[in-house]
Amino acid sequence: GSLDHLFYLNPVPVGSTVHIASIPVYTTKHTVDIATIVWREYREDVKPVTFSISTFVAVEDGLRPREHRVVVEPRNQLEEELYLLASRWRKRLEQLLRVRKEARHDISPPTYSHVITSYYYVAAENTYLEGIASASWMLRLLDEVAGITAMKYVRGLVVTGSIDATVFYAPAYVGETLTVHAYPTYTTRHTIEVTLKVVAEKPGLRPARLVTITRYTMVSIDKSLRPKPIEAPQPPISEEELKAARVRAEERKRALAEAREVAVKLVEALTHFTLHI
């Protein structure tokens, strides 16, 4: 499957009550898109925390895609907005798939500077369906690696701002090893983009293959948790790569605005029980 943009919209103070809701918003012949909203209540303040849309593939025995025959039809204005948002994000994801199609078999180490390489073992507790590594476990692992990479580069504290659209090209199985390459690829005044490349293999038994390439945006902060300007220089990349990074940054801004708008409406609806799910 895949994960569209995931945005962290507001922090969660200690003592907050946290709520999570997931809603099917879009379907194709073999897939279903799930919008997940997390919001918190702190005293009398209610705010969205994260918003994302994930794509799940229906499979049969042997993990082959199967037709699920489920159709999502919006029943009110908010559900229509969610449906249209999922449709727009899916089109962007399809563009990403086309761009990365040729790279999906590239398992070579990156040649960028400041690469941090980590190794992990896929244990049984990290898997679910038929011994496949859980995507949530992998994303949490990548969040930690991205955070460490960003902190070492900016020489300061960072928090996660967002996760770009993430496509899983191949599964990782229990008993395999993961090689994670992480490297900074772009900075703005307060943020740093970290690209991560994940390769899975079972030495001598199963050949190495690319699991995913994704990007995390980390926000530089001071000790008071306020955004702090990044003094580190722009990572040494080509002019073409720099232009592509700037396009990604603008795309993130647009997607963030879309996510924030629908998240606020969704939290209000869920809080007042006006969305029937």
ABEGO torsion letter per residue (X at the ends): XBBBBBBBABBBBBGBBBBBBBBBABBBAABBBBBBBBBBBBEABBBBABBBBBBBBBBBBGGBBBBAGBBBBBABAAAAAAAAAAAAAAAAAAAAAAAAAAAAABABBBABBGBBBBBBBBBAAABBBGGBBBAAAAAAAAAAAAAAAAAAAAGBBBBBABBBBBBBABBBBBGBBBBBBBBBABBBAABBBBBBBBBBBBBGABBBBBABBBBBBBBBBBAAGBBBBBABBBBBBBAAAAAAAAAAAAAAAAAAAAAAAAAAAAAAAAAAGABBX
